[in-house]
Amino acid sequence: MQITDVEITSARDELLKEIYEIERESFSAPYPPYVFASMAEETPETFLVATFKQSTVGYVLASLRKDAGHILSMAVKKDFRRKGIGSKLMTGILEVLYRKGVRRVDLEVRTSNHIAQEFYRKLGFQEKGLIKEYYRDGEDAVKMSRNFPWEHGRRSGDLGEDWGRHAGLRCSF
């Protein structure tokens, strides 16, 4: 598989079943299906899906709040992890959020998920604190944020071709 063969598109109704299968495979407490259906209908621009040979292999779901974005969930199908799909999804959603004018993107990740924490650090996210007993099972979350370059309330320049390299609620690799 070449990462160039993976397409990133907005979520569509016909992909929701595969998206939910990835969600269930990836998380012990998955969001219910109606969350994905609602987000696909209401804000498809912040719900991206990775497909490979017409099969859904990952997704990222974000929300917007004033001038901040929030990564709600991100997962890649087990057989496709550690092949660059998560990076491609995150680069795509960060670009969408940047173009929508957000100044900051936040997410939460389990304290035990060191792989995800390192992944987000490589994308420019920094730890901003700990949220006690954030998850249903009582595990704490690390709050992480990434700021975009702004000058006097306006974007200062273009992000460039490989901006994501320099830079969830959940993340599963």
N, C-alpha and C positions, 0 to 999 in steps of 0.2 A: 504494500500500500504506500502510495506517495501522498504526502500531505496536500499537494496540489490537486489531488483527486477528491478531496473532501470539500463539499460545498456548504456554505453557511447561508441560511435563508431565515425568514421570519416563520414562526410556528403557524401551522395550518391545521384545521380540524382533522384532516385525514392522517396526521402524524401523531395525534394525541395518544392513541393506544400504545404506540412504540415508545413515546416519551415516558408514559406512566410505567411501562415495564422497566425502563432504565432507572426511574425513580425508586421503584420497589426493590430492584436489584442492588441499589447503591446505599439506601438508607434504612436504618432499623425503624424509624418512625416517619414513613413517607407522607408527603402532603396528600390529601384526598384528590381524586381525579377532577372534581369541580374547580379546584384552584387553577389547574392548568387550562381547563376549558374557558374559564372566565378571563384569564390573562391573555389567552390566544385571541379571544374575541375583542377585549377592551383595549389591550396595548400590545399588539403583535410586533411593533417596532422594538420593544424591549424584551422580547422572548425569541431568542435565536436558537436554531436547530442545526446540527451538523449531520450531513448525510453523506454516505459513501455507497456508491452503486445502488442508489435508490432505497437504501436502508438507513434508518435513523440510528446514529451512533453516539449522539450526545446533545446536550442542550444547556443553555444558560438563561436564567429568568431574572430580570431586574425591575425595580420600580423607581419612580421619580418623585421627589419631594422638594418643591421649590427649586433651589439650586444644588441639590444633592441627589445622587443616584445611590441605589442600594441593591447589592447582589443578593437575591433571595435564595437562589439554588443554582447549582451547577453540577452536572454529572456526565460522565462518559461511560459507555458500555464497557464492561470488564475486558473483553477481548481486544478493545481498541485503546486502552489506557497506555500512557507513556509513549505516545506516538505523535504528539504535537497537537492533538485535537482540542484539548483543554486550552492550550495557548491560543489557538486560532479562534475559539469561541470567545475567550476573554478579550482578545484584541478587538474582535468585532463588536462586542457589547461596550467596551470602553470607548471605541470610536463613535458609536451611536450616542452614548451619553454625553460625550464631549461636544458633538455637533448639536445636541439639544441644549447646550449651554450650562451643564452642571459644572460646579467648581470642585466638587469632591465626590468620591465614591466610597461607600462604606460596605463592610461585610463582617460576618461573624463566622468563626471556625472553631471546631472543638479543640480544646487544649491538647488532646491526645493525637490530633491529626497533624503531625509535624511535616509530613510530605506536602500537604496543602498549604501550610503556613509558609514553607520555603518557596513553593510555587508562586504564591501571592507576593512575597518579598521580591522575587525576580521581576514581577510586573510593576514594581514601584510602591506596593502597599507597605505601610508601617504599622506596627502594633501601637494601639492607642489605649489599651487597658484590658481589664478582665471583667467579664460579666458572670457573677456567681450563679450557679445552678440554672443556667440558661436553657439547657435541653431537658426534655421530659424525664430522662433517666438521672437527672441531677448533675450531669457533667457541666463544668464551666465552659465559657466561650472566650476566645481571644477576639477583641474588637480590633479590626484593621481598617485603615483608610488610605486613600491615595488622592492627592490634590492634583488638579490640572494647572498648567501655567496660565495665569491670568494677570492682566495688567490694567489697573483702573476699571475693573469690572468687565473687561473685554479680553478675548483670547489674544495672547501675545504670540503670534506666528502660527505656523502649521506644525502639526505633530511630526510630520516627516514619515517617510516610508516605513521605517522600523521603530517607530515610537514605542510600541508595546514592549519591545525587548528592553527598553531603558526605563522603563518606568520605575454569597453566599451565605448568604446565611450558611451555605453548606457547600462542600466541594468533595467530590469523590473521584479518585484517579485509579 
